[in-house]
Amino acid sequence: MNDPRTSIGQRGEELAAAYLEQQGYRLVAANVTLPVGRNRRGAIVNAEIDLVAYDQSTLCFVEVKTRSSDWFAPPQANVDLRKQRQIVRAARAYRHMLGLDQVQYRYDVVSIVLPSESAAEARLQIEILRSFWNEDKLRKRNWTERYWD
């Protein structure tokens, strides 16, 4: 089963890992899948972290988004709230499992647009979006407070 999206994603993760190392990150893990809870039927729910790396002393959980074109939207547009929640839950489990609860961490996105084979002058576009989100916006709000005052 050769799904073109899978091969684009794998190629993007390879490029992202090489680019991060070039930028001074120290990679420690790739494609980490962790159990993050159970669904309503009781089945275990897993979440994946594409890359785990250190940027100096900061532990970075990196989501890689690769597209063959950014004509419609940039790759990072697909790192929606649902995906952010999944990564946060997996990152929390990862930190807890390795005893890294007190370490400084952040969530990065690597956005990649691959050049099309038909465009001879097209170049690879790759960008690190550091601190793309944080957990504060994912926290549940206390709706008993009056936000409209």
DSSP file (Angstrom, degrees, kcal/mol; ACC not computed):
  #  RESIDUE AA STRUCTURE BP1 BP2  ACC     N-H-->O    O-->H-N    N-H-->O    O-->H-N    TCO  KAPPA ALPHA  PHI   PSI    X-CA   Y-CA   Z-CA
    1    1 A M              0   0    0      0, 0.0     2,-1.0     0, 0.0     0, 0.0   0.000 360.0 360.0 360.0 102.1    0.0    0.0    0.0
    2    2 A N        -     0   0    0      4,-0.0     3,-0.0     3,-0.0     0, 0.0  -0.746 360.0-174.4-103.4  84.9    1.9    3.1   -1.3
    3    3 A D    >>  -     0   0    0     -2,-1.0     4,-1.9     1,-0.2     3,-0.5  -0.690  20.6-145.4 -78.6 121.4   -0.2    6.0   -0.1
    4    4 A P  H 3> S+     0   0    0      0, 0.0     4,-2.2     0, 0.0     5,-0.2   0.836  98.8  57.0 -59.1 -32.1    1.3    9.2   -1.6
    5    5 A R  H 3> S+     0   0    0      2,-0.2     4,-2.4     1,-0.2     5,-0.1   0.888 105.5  50.7 -65.9 -37.4    0.4   11.2    1.5
    6    6 A T  H <> S+     0   0    0     -3,-0.5     4,-2.8     2,-0.2     5,-0.2   0.922 110.9  47.5 -65.6 -43.6    2.3    8.8    3.7
    7    7 A S  H  X S+     0   0    0     -4,-1.9     4,-2.4     2,-0.2    -2,-0.2   0.877 112.1  50.0 -67.7 -35.3    5.4    9.0    1.6
    8    8 A I  H  X S+     0   0    0     -4,-2.2     4,-2.4    -5,-0.2    -1,-0.2   0.916 112.7  48.2 -64.9 -42.4    5.1   12.9    1.6
    9    9 A G  H  X S+     0   0    0     -4,-2.4     4,-2.3     2,-0.2    -2,-0.2   0.913 112.5  47.2 -64.7 -43.6    4.8   12.8    5.3
   10   10 A Q  H  X S+     0   0    0     -4,-2.8     4,-2.1     2,-0.2    -2,-0.2   0.918 112.5  49.6 -64.6 -43.1    7.8   10.5    5.8
   11   11 A R  H  X S+     0   0    0     -4,-2.4     4,-2.4     1,-0.2    -2,-0.2   0.911 110.7  51.3 -61.3 -41.9    9.9   12.6    3.5
   12   12 A G  H  X S+     0   0    0     -4,-2.4     4,-2.8     1,-0.2    -2,-0.2   0.897 108.4  50.4 -62.2 -41.7    8.9   15.7    5.4
   13   13 A E  H  X S+     0   0    0     -4,-2.3     4,-2.4     2,-0.2    -1,-0.2   0.882 110.6  49.8 -66.1 -37.4    9.8   14.2    8.8
   14   14 A E  H  X S+     0   0    0     -4,-2.1     4,-2.2     2,-0.2    -2,-0.2   0.936 113.7  45.5 -63.9 -46.2   13.2   13.2    7.4
   15   15 A L  H  X S+     0   0    0     -4,-2.4     4,-2.6     1,-0.2    -2,-0.2   0.907 112.9  50.9 -62.7 -42.3   13.8   16.7    6.1
   16   16 A A  H  X S+     0   0    0     -4,-2.8     4,-2.9     2,-0.2     5,-0.2   0.918 109.1  50.3 -63.4 -43.9   12.6   18.3    9.3
   17   17 A A  H  X S+     0   0    0     -4,-2.4     4,-2.1     1,-0.2    -1,-0.2   0.931 113.4  45.6 -60.8 -45.6   14.9   16.1   11.4
   18   18 A A  H  X S+     0   0    0     -4,-2.2     4,-2.0     1,-0.2    -1,-0.2   0.905 114.0  49.2 -63.8 -41.2   17.9   17.0    9.3
   19   19 A Y  H  X S+     0   0    0     -4,-2.6     4,-1.7     2,-0.2    -2,-0.2   0.910 109.7  51.0 -66.2 -42.6   16.9   20.7    9.3
   20   20 A L  H  <>S+     0   0    0     -4,-2.9     5,-2.6     1,-0.2     4,-0.2   0.922 110.6  48.7 -61.1 -43.9   16.4   20.8   13.1
   21   21 A E  H ><5S+     0   0    0     -4,-2.1     3,-1.4     1,-0.2    -1,-0.2   0.896 109.1  53.5 -62.7 -38.7   19.9   19.2   13.6
   22   22 A Q  H 3<5S+     0   0    0     -4,-2.0    -1,-0.2     1,-0.3    -2,-0.2   0.822 107.0  52.8 -62.5 -31.7   21.3   21.8   11.2
   23   23 A Q  T 3<5S-     0   0    0     -4,-1.7    -1,-0.3    -3,-0.2    -2,-0.2   0.389 129.1 -95.7 -87.1   2.9   19.7   24.5   13.3
   24   24 A G  T < 5S+     0   0    0     -3,-1.4    32,-0.5     1,-0.3    -3,-0.2   0.471  77.1 140.0  99.5   2.6   21.3   23.2   16.5
   25   25 A Y      < -     0   0    0     -5,-2.6     2,-0.6    -6,-0.2    -1,-0.3  -0.455  46.7-138.5 -73.0 152.7   18.5   21.0   17.9
   26   26 A R  E     -A   54   0A   0     28,-2.6    28,-2.3    -2,-0.1     2,-0.2  -0.939  18.7-142.3-114.3 106.9   19.5   17.7   19.4
   27   27 A L  E     +A   53   0A   0     -2,-0.6    26,-0.3    26,-0.2     3,-0.1  -0.445  28.1 168.0 -71.8 136.9   17.0   15.0   18.4
   28   28 A V  E     +     0   0A   0     24,-3.0     2,-0.3     1,-0.4    25,-0.2   0.580  62.4   5.9-121.5 -20.1   16.1   12.4   21.0
   29   29 A A  E     -A   52   0A   0     23,-1.7    23,-2.6     3,-0.0    -1,-0.4  -0.989  52.8-158.1-162.1 155.1   13.1   10.6   19.5
   30   30 A A  E    S+A   51   0A   0     -2,-0.3    21,-0.3    21,-0.2    20,-0.2  -0.996  73.7   5.4-138.1 144.1   10.9   10.3   16.4
   31   31 A N  E    S-     0   0A   0     19,-3.2     2,-0.6    -2,-0.3    19,-0.2   0.925  74.5-175.7  51.4  55.5    7.4    9.0   15.9
   32   32 A V  E     -A   49   0A   0     17,-2.2    17,-2.7    -3,-0.1     2,-0.5  -0.731   6.1-166.2 -85.4 119.7    6.7    8.5   19.6
   33   33 A T  E     +A   48   0A   0     -2,-0.6    15,-0.2    15,-0.2    13,-0.0  -0.935  12.4 173.7-110.6 127.0    3.3    6.9   20.1
   34   34 A L  E     -A   47   0A   0     13,-2.6    13,-2.4    -2,-0.5     2,-0.3  -0.965  36.5-110.1-133.0 146.1    1.9    7.0   23.7
   35   35 A P  E     +A   46   0A   0      0, 0.0    11,-0.3     0, 0.0     3,-0.1  -0.606  33.8 176.2 -72.3 132.9   -1.4    6.0   25.3
   36   36 A V  E     -     0   0A   0      9,-3.2     2,-0.3    -2,-0.3    10,-0.2   0.339  53.2 -59.2-122.1   4.9   -3.2    9.2   26.4
   37   37 A G  E     -A   45   0A   0      8,-0.8     8,-3.1     5,-0.0     2,-0.3  -0.977  59.5 -70.0 151.7-163.0   -6.5    7.9   27.7
   38   38 A R  E     -A   44   0A   0     -2,-0.3     6,-0.2     6,-0.3     2,-0.1  -0.955  34.3-129.5-130.2 149.6   -9.6    6.0   26.8
   39   39 A N    >   -     0   0    0      4,-2.5     3,-1.8    -2,-0.3     6,-0.0  -0.208  45.2 -83.8 -86.1-174.6  -12.5    6.8   24.5
   40   40 A R  T 3  S+     0   0    0      1,-0.3    -1,-0.1     2,-0.1    -2,-0.0   0.738 130.6  52.6 -65.2 -22.7  -16.2    6.5   25.5
   41   41 A R  T 3  S-     0   0    0      2,-0.1    -1,-0.3     0, 0.0     0, 0.0   0.440 120.1-108.3 -91.7   0.1  -16.2    2.9   24.6
   42   42 A G  S <  S+     0   0    0     -3,-1.8     2,-0.2     1,-0.3    -2,-0.1   0.441  71.2 141.4  90.6  -0.5  -13.2    2.2   26.8
   43   43 A A        -     0   0    0      1,-0.1    -4,-2.5    -5,-0.1    -1,-0.3  -0.502  59.6-103.0 -76.0 145.9  -10.7    1.6   24.0
   44   44 A I  E     -A   38   0A   0     -6,-0.2     2,-0.5    -2,-0.2    -6,-0.3  -0.465  31.9-147.3 -69.4 135.1   -7.2    3.0   24.6
   45   45 A V  E     -A   37   0A   0     -8,-3.1    -9,-3.2    -2,-0.2    -8,-0.8  -0.916  13.0-163.1-106.6 128.0   -6.5    6.2   22.6
   46   46 A N  E     -A   35   0A   0     -2,-0.5     2,-0.3   -11,-0.3    44,-0.1  -0.789   3.7-164.2-107.6 152.8   -3.0    6.8   21.4
   47   47 A A  E     -A   34   0A   0    -13,-2.4   -13,-2.6    -2,-0.3     2,-0.4  -0.973  11.1-140.0-133.6 150.8   -1.4   10.0   20.2
   48   48 A E  E     -A   33   0A   0     -2,-0.3     2,-0.5   -15,-0.2   -15,-0.2  -0.888   5.6-157.7-116.5 141.8    1.8   10.5   18.3
   49   49 A I  E     -A   32   0A   0    -17,-2.7   -17,-2.2    -2,-0.4   -18,-0.1  -0.979  11.6-153.1-111.4 124.1    4.6   13.1   18.6
   50   50 A D  E    S+     0   0A   0     -2,-0.5   -19,-3.2    12,-0.3     2,-0.4   0.962  73.8   2.1 -63.3 -53.9    6.5   13.4   15.3
   51   51 A L  E     -AB  30  62A   0     11,-2.0    11,-3.2   -21,-0.3     2,-0.4  -0.994  55.4-161.9-138.7 142.8    9.9   14.6   16.8
   52   52 A V  E     +AB  29  61A   0    -23,-2.6   -24,-3.0    -2,-0.4   -23,-1.7  -0.995  30.3 153.0-121.5 128.1   11.2   15.2   20.3
   53   53 A A  E     -AB  27  60A   0      7,-2.3     7,-4.0    -2,-0.4     2,-0.5  -0.963  40.6-118.3-149.9 162.3   14.3   17.3   20.5
   54   54 A Y  E     -AB  26  59A   0    -28,-2.3   -28,-2.6    -2,-0.3     2,-0.7  -0.925  10.9-163.2-105.7 131.8   16.3   19.7   22.7
   55   55 A D  E >  S- B   0  58A   0      3,-2.8     3,-1.9    -2,-0.5     2,-0.5  -0.905  77.0 -55.5-107.9  96.6   16.9   23.3   21.7
   56   56 A Q  T 3  S-     0   0    0     -2,-0.7   -30,-0.1   -32,-0.5   -32,-0.0  -0.581 123.0 -19.6  59.0-114.4   19.7   24.0   24.1
   57   57 A S  T 3  S+     0   0    0     -2,-0.5     2,-0.5    -3,-0.1    47,-0.3   0.406 116.9 100.5-100.9   4.1   18.0   23.1   27.5
   58   58 A T  E <   -B   55   0A   0     -3,-1.9    -3,-2.8    45,-0.1     2,-0.5  -0.787  69.1-136.3 -93.9 125.8   14.4   23.4   26.2
   59   59 A L  E     -Bc  54 105A   0     45,-2.8    47,-2.0    -2,-0.5     2,-0.5  -0.688  24.8-158.8 -78.7 124.8   12.6   20.1   25.4
   60   60 A C  E     -Bc  53 106A   0     -7,-4.0    -7,-2.3    -2,-0.5     2,-0.7  -0.921  15.6-158.4-115.0 128.7   10.7   20.6   22.1
   61   61 A F  E     -Bc  52 107A   0     45,-2.4    47,-2.0    -2,-0.5     2,-0.5  -0.928  25.1-160.0-101.4 116.1    7.7   18.5   21.0
   62   62 A V  E     -Bc  51 108A   0    -11,-3.2   -11,-2.0    -2,-0.7     2,-0.5  -0.866  15.7-162.9-113.0 125.4    7.7   19.0   17.2
   63   63 A E  E     - c   0 109A   0     45,-2.3    47,-2.5    -2,-0.5     2,-0.5  -0.900  15.4-151.5 -99.4 130.0    4.8   18.5   14.8
   64   64 A V  E     - c   0 110A   0     -2,-0.5     2,-0.5    45,-0.2    47,-0.2  -0.901  12.0-173.7-106.9 127.3    5.8   18.2   11.2
   65   65 A K  E     - c   0 111A   0     45,-2.7    47,-2.7    -2,-0.5     2,-0.4  -0.981   5.9-176.9-122.6 121.9    3.4   19.3    8.5
   66   66 A T  E     + c   0 112A   0     -2,-0.5     2,-0.3    45,-0.2    47,-0.2  -0.950   4.3 173.9-122.3 136.6    4.4   18.7    4.9
   67   67 A R  E     - c   0 113A   0     45,-2.3    47,-2.7    -2,-0.4     3,-0.1  -0.944  35.7-137.4-135.0 157.2    2.5   19.6    1.8
   68   68 A S  S    S+     0   0    0     -2,-0.3     2,-0.3     1,-0.2    45,-0.1   0.590  94.8  14.1 -87.6 -11.8    3.2   19.5   -1.9
   69   69 A S        -     0   0    0      4,-0.1    -1,-0.2    46,-0.1     4,-0.2  -0.981  50.9-156.6-157.4 148.3    1.7   23.0   -2.3
   70   70 A D        +     0   0    0     -2,-0.3    43,-0.0     1,-0.1    -1,-0.0   0.060  63.7 114.9-110.8  23.6    0.7   25.9   -0.1
   71   71 A W  S    S+     0   0    0      1,-0.2    -1,-0.1     2,-0.1     0, 0.0   0.906  85.7  30.4 -58.1 -44.6   -1.7   27.2   -2.7
   72   72 A F  S    S-     0   0    0      1,-0.3    -1,-0.2    -3,-0.2    -2,-0.1   0.920 136.6 -24.7 -83.5 -47.0   -4.8   26.5   -0.6
   73   73 A A  S    S-     0   0    0     -4,-0.2    -1,-0.3     5,-0.0    -4,-0.1  -0.977  71.4 -91.2-161.8 154.3   -3.3   27.0    2.9
   74   74 A P    >   -     0   0    0      0, 0.0     3,-1.9     0, 0.0     4,-0.3  -0.382  43.1-111.1 -69.2 154.2    0.1   26.8    4.6
   75   75 A P  G >  S+     0   0    0      0, 0.0     3,-2.0     0, 0.0    -9,-0.1   0.863 114.0  63.0 -54.4 -40.0    0.9   23.4    6.1
   76   76 A Q  G >  S+     0   0    0      1,-0.3     3,-1.9     2,-0.2   -10,-0.0   0.644  81.6  81.5 -65.4 -12.4    0.7   24.6    9.7
   77   77 A A  G <  S+     0   0    0     -3,-1.9    -1,-0.3     1,-0.3     0, 0.0   0.762  84.3  62.5 -62.3 -22.9   -3.0   25.4    9.2
   78   78 A N  G <  S+     0   0    0     -3,-2.0     2,-1.6    -4,-0.3    -1,-0.3   0.450  75.5  91.5 -84.4   0.8   -3.7   21.7    9.8
   79   79 A V    <   +     0   0    0     -3,-1.9    -1,-0.2    -4,-0.1    -3,-0.1  -0.598  67.5 169.1 -90.7  74.3   -2.3   21.9   13.4
   80   80 A D     >  -     0   0    0     -2,-1.6     4,-2.6     1,-0.1     5,-0.2  -0.117  51.8 -87.7 -82.3-179.7   -5.7   22.6   14.7
   81   81 A L  H  > S+     0   0    0      1,-0.2     4,-2.4     2,-0.2     5,-0.2   0.867 126.5  53.0 -58.4 -40.3   -7.0   22.7   18.3
   82   82 A R  H  > S+     0   0    0      2,-0.2     4,-2.0     1,-0.2    -1,-0.2   0.930 111.2  45.9 -62.2 -45.7   -7.8   18.9   18.3
   83   83 A K  H  > S+     0   0    0      1,-0.2     4,-2.4     2,-0.2    -2,-0.2   0.892 111.1  53.1 -64.6 -40.5   -4.3   18.1   17.1
   84   84 A Q  H  X S+     0   0    0     -4,-2.6     4,-2.5     1,-0.2    -1,-0.2   0.917 108.2  50.4 -61.0 -43.8   -2.7   20.4   19.7
   85   85 A R  H  X S+     0   0    0     -4,-2.4     4,-2.4     1,-0.2    -1,-0.2   0.912 109.8  50.6 -61.0 -42.8   -4.7   18.7   22.5
   86   86 A Q  H  X S+     0   0    0     -4,-2.0     4,-2.3     1,-0.2    -2,-0.2   0.925 112.2  46.2 -61.2 -44.8   -3.5   15.3   21.3
   87   87 A I  H  X S+     0   0    0     -4,-2.4     4,-3.0     2,-0.2     5,-0.2   0.895 110.8  52.7 -67.0 -39.7    0.1   16.4   21.2
   88   88 A V  H  X S+     0   0    0     -4,-2.5     4,-2.5     2,-0.2    -1,-0.2   0.923 110.5  47.8 -61.0 -44.0   -0.2   18.1   24.6
   89   89 A R  H  X S+     0   0    0     -4,-2.4     4,-2.0     2,-0.2    -2,-0.2   0.911 114.4  45.9 -64.0 -41.9   -1.6   14.9   26.1
   90   90 A A  H  X S+     0   0    0     -4,-2.3     4,-2.6     2,-0.2    -2,-0.2   0.901 112.6  50.7 -67.0 -40.5    1.2   12.8   24.6
   91   91 A A  H  X S+     0   0    0     -4,-3.0     4,-2.8     2,-0.2     5,-0.2   0.893 109.1  51.4 -64.5 -39.7    3.9   15.2   25.6
   92   92 A R  H  X S+     0   0    0     -4,-2.5     4,-2.3    -5,-0.2    -1,-0.2   0.922 111.8  46.6 -62.2 -44.0    2.5   15.2   29.2
   93   93 A A  H  X S+     0   0    0     -4,-2.0     4,-2.7     2,-0.2    -2,-0.2   0.898 112.7  50.6 -64.8 -40.7    2.7   11.4   29.2
   94   94 A Y  H  X S+     0   0    0     -4,-2.6     4,-1.8     2,-0.2    -2,-0.2   0.939 112.1  45.9 -62.3 -48.8    6.2   11.4   27.7
   95   95 A R  H  <>S+     0   0    0     -4,-2.8     5,-3.4     1,-0.2     4,-0.4   0.908 115.6  46.7 -62.9 -41.9    7.5   13.9   30.3
   96   96 A H  H ><5S+     0   0    0     -4,-2.3     3,-1.0    -5,-0.2    -2,-0.2   0.917 110.1  52.9 -65.7 -43.7    5.9   11.9   33.2
   97   97 A M  H 3<5S+     0   0    0     -4,-2.7    -1,-0.2     1,-0.3    -2,-0.2   0.851 116.7  38.5 -61.8 -35.7    7.2    8.6   31.9
   98   98 A L  T 3<5S-     0   0    0     -4,-1.8    -1,-0.3    -5,-0.2    -2,-0.2   0.326 113.6-112.6 -99.6   7.5   10.8    9.9   31.7
   99   99 A G  T < 5S+     0   0    0     -3,-1.0     3,-0.3    -4,-0.4    -3,-0.2   0.842  76.3 131.6  68.1  33.1   10.6   11.9   34.9
  100  100 A L    > < +     0   0    0     -5,-3.4     3,-1.1    -6,-0.2    -4,-0.2  -0.076  20.1 125.1-106.2  31.8   10.9   15.2   33.0
  101  101 A D  T 3  S+     0   0    0     -6,-0.3    -1,-0.2     1,-0.2    -5,-0.1   0.782  75.9  44.6 -63.5 -27.8    8.0   17.0   34.8
  102  102 A Q  T 3  S+     0   0    0     -3,-0.3    -1,-0.2    -7,-0.1     2,-0.1   0.454  88.8 109.2 -97.4  -1.2   10.2   19.9   35.9
  103  103 A V  S <  S-     0   0    0     -3,-1.1     2,-0.2     1,-0.1   -45,-0.1  -0.455  76.1-108.8 -79.1 148.6   12.0   20.5   32.6
  104  104 A Q        +     0   0    0    -47,-0.3   -45,-2.8    -2,-0.1     2,-0.3  -0.567  49.3 171.0 -73.6 136.7   11.3   23.6   30.4
  105  105 A Y  E     -c   59   0A   0     -2,-0.2     2,-0.3   -47,-0.2   -45,-0.2  -0.930  16.8-176.5-144.7 165.1    9.4   22.6   27.2
  106  106 A R  E     -c   60   0A   0    -47,-2.0   -45,-2.4    -2,-0.3     2,-0.5  -0.965  27.5-113.4-156.0 170.5    7.6   24.0   24.3
  107  107 A Y  E     -cD  61 133A   0     26,-0.6    25,-1.8    -2,-0.3    26,-0.8  -0.952  34.5-179.4-116.1 118.8    5.6   23.0   21.2
  108  108 A D  E     -c   62   0A   0    -47,-2.0   -45,-2.3    -2,-0.5     2,-0.4  -0.765  14.7-151.1-113.3 159.4    7.1   23.7   17.8
  109  109 A V  E     -cD  63 129A   0     20,-1.6    20,-3.5    -2,-0.3     2,-0.6  -0.997   4.0-153.3-127.6 136.2    5.8   23.1   14.2
  110  110 A V  E     -cD  64 128A   0    -47,-2.5   -45,-2.7    -2,-0.4     2,-0.5  -0.958  15.0-159.2-107.4 120.0    8.0   22.5   11.2
  111  111 A S  E     -cD  65 127A   0     16,-2.7    16,-2.0    -2,-0.6     2,-0.4  -0.866  12.1-177.4-102.6 125.9    6.2   23.6    8.1
  112  112 A I  E     -cD  66 126A   0    -47,-2.7   -45,-2.3    -2,-0.5     2,-0.5  -0.985  16.4-172.5-130.1 131.6    7.5   22.1    4.8
  113  113 A V  E     -cD  67 125A   0     12,-2.7    12,-2.4    -2,-0.4   -45,-0.2  -0.976  22.3-144.9-119.5 115.5    6.3   22.7    1.2
  114  114 A L        -     0   0    0    -47,-2.7     2,-0.1    -2,-0.5    10,-0.1  -0.528  21.4-110.8 -78.9 142.9    8.0   20.3   -1.2
  115  115 A P        -     0   0    0      0, 0.0     2,-0.2     0, 0.0     9,-0.1  -0.474  33.8-113.8 -71.0 143.7    8.9   21.6   -4.7
  116  116 A S        -     0   0    0     -2,-0.1     3,-0.4     1,-0.1     6,-0.2  -0.489  15.4-129.0 -75.4 149.4    6.8   20.2   -7.5
  117  117 A E  S    S+     0   0    0      1,-0.2    -1,-0.1    -2,-0.2     5,-0.0   0.758 106.5  56.7 -69.6 -23.9    8.7   18.0   -9.9
  118  118 A S  S    S+     0   0    0      1,-0.1     2,-0.9     2,-0.0    -1,-0.2   0.769  91.9  75.3 -80.7 -25.3    7.3   20.0  -12.9
  119  119 A A    >   -     0   0    0     -3,-0.4     3,-0.8     1,-0.2    -1,-0.1  -0.778  61.7-170.1 -92.5 107.9    8.6   23.4  -11.7
  120  120 A A  T 3  S+     0   0    0     -2,-0.9    -1,-0.2     1,-0.2    -2,-0.0   0.841  85.2  44.5 -67.2 -34.8   12.3   23.5  -12.3
  121  121 A E  T 3  S+     0   0    0      2,-0.1    -1,-0.2     0, 0.0     2,-0.1   0.474  86.0 117.8 -91.4  -1.0   13.0   26.7  -10.4
  122  122 A A    <   -     0   0    0     -3,-0.8     2,-0.3    -6,-0.2    -8,-0.0  -0.369  49.3-155.8 -67.9 144.0   10.9   25.7   -7.4
  123  123 A R        -     0   0    0     -9,-0.1     2,-0.2    -2,-0.1    -7,-0.1  -0.855  24.0 -96.6-120.7 155.8   12.7   25.4   -4.1
  124  124 A L        -     0   0    0     -2,-0.3     2,-0.5   -10,-0.1   -10,-0.2  -0.501  35.5-152.6 -64.8 132.2   12.0   23.5   -0.9
  125  125 A Q  E     +D  113   0A   0    -12,-2.4   -12,-2.7    -2,-0.2     2,-0.4  -0.959  22.6 166.4-111.3 122.9   10.3   25.7    1.7
  126  126 A I  E     +D  112   0A   0     -2,-0.5     2,-0.3   -14,-0.2   -14,-0.2  -1.000   4.8 172.6-139.4 136.0   11.0   24.8    5.3
  127  127 A E  E     -D  111   0A   0    -16,-2.0   -16,-2.7    -2,-0.4     2,-0.6  -0.999  25.5-140.4-146.9 137.0   10.3   26.8    8.4
  128  128 A I  E     -D  110   0A   0     -2,-0.3     2,-0.9   -18,-0.2   -18,-0.2  -0.881  12.7-161.7 -96.8 124.3   10.5   26.2   12.2
  129  129 A L  E >   -D  109   0A   0    -20,-3.5   -20,-1.6    -2,-0.6     3,-0.8  -0.838  16.5-154.8-106.3  92.9    7.6   27.9   14.0
  130  130 A R  E 3  S+     0   0A   0     -2,-0.9   -22,-0.2     1,-0.2   -70,-0.0  -0.398  72.6   5.5 -72.1 143.5    8.9   28.0   17.6
  131  131 A S  E 3  S+     0   0A   0      1,-0.1    -1,-0.2    -2,-0.1   -23,-0.2   0.910  75.4 171.4  50.5  48.6    6.3   28.0   20.4
  132  132 A F  E <   -     0   0A   0    -25,-1.8     2,-0.3    -3,-0.8   -24,-0.2   0.829  66.5  -7.2 -59.6 -33.7    3.5   27.6   17.9
  133  133 A W  E     -D  107   0A   0    -26,-0.8   -26,-0.6   -49,-0.0     2,-0.3  -0.959  64.8-148.2-150.8 168.7    1.1   27.1   20.8
  134  134 A N    >   -     0   0    0     -2,-0.3     3,-0.7   -28,-0.1     4,-0.3  -0.896  32.0-108.0-135.8 170.0    1.0   26.7   24.5
  135  135 A E  G >> S+     0   0    0     -2,-0.3     3,-1.3     1,-0.2     4,-0.7   0.688 101.4  81.3 -74.0 -18.1   -1.2   24.9   26.9
  136  136 A D  G >4 S+     0   0    0      1,-0.3     3,-0.9     2,-0.2    -1,-0.2   0.887  91.5  49.5 -57.2 -41.2   -2.8   28.0   28.3
  137  137 A K  G <4 S+     0   0    0     -3,-0.7    -1,-0.3     1,-0.2    -2,-0.2   0.637 108.7  54.9 -75.2 -11.0   -5.3   28.3   25.5
  138  138 A L  G <4 S+     0   0    0     -3,-1.3    -1,-0.2    -4,-0.3    -2,-0.2   0.548  81.7 110.8 -95.8  -8.9   -6.2   24.6   25.9
  139  139 A R  S << S-     0   0    0     -3,-0.9     2,-0.2    -4,-0.7    -3,-0.0  -0.376  77.3-108.4 -68.5 142.8   -7.1   24.8   29.5
  140  140 A K        -     0   0    0     -2,-0.1     2,-0.2     1,-0.1    -1,-0.1  -0.502  35.2-128.6 -71.1 137.5  -10.8   24.4   30.3
  141  141 A R        -     0   0    0     -2,-0.2     2,-1.0    -3,-0.1    -1,-0.1  -0.570  11.3-121.0 -87.7 150.6  -12.4   27.6   31.4
  142  142 A N    >   -     0   0    0     -2,-0.2     3,-1.5     1,-0.1    -1,-0.0  -0.805  25.1-166.7 -88.6 103.5  -14.4   28.0   34.5
  143  143 A W  T 3  S+     0   0    0     -2,-1.0    -1,-0.1     1,-0.3     4,-0.1   0.482  75.9  78.4 -76.9  -0.8  -17.8   29.2   33.1
  144  144 A T  T 3  S+     0   0    0      2,-0.1    -1,-0.3    -3,-0.0     2,-0.1   0.745  79.9  84.7 -75.7 -21.4  -19.1   30.3   36.4
  145  145 A E  S <  S-     0   0    0     -3,-1.5     2,-0.8     1,-0.1    -4,-0.0  -0.454  88.1-120.9 -74.2 153.9  -17.0   33.4   36.1
  146  146 A R    >   +     0   0    0      1,-0.1     3,-0.7    -2,-0.1    -2,-0.1  -0.854  30.6 177.8-101.4 106.3  -18.5   36.2   34.1
  147  147 A Y  T 3  S+     0   0    0     -2,-0.8    -1,-0.1     1,-0.2    -4,-0.0   0.601  73.7  64.6 -82.3 -12.4  -16.2   37.0   31.2
  148  148 A W  T 3         0   0    0      1,-0.2    -1,-0.2     0, 0.0    -2,-0.0   0.424 360.0 360.0 -95.6   3.2  -18.5   39.7   29.7
  149  149 A D    <         0   0    0     -3,-0.7    -1,-0.2     0, 0.0    -2,-0.1   0.483 360.0 360.0 -77.1 360.0  -18.2   42.2   32.7
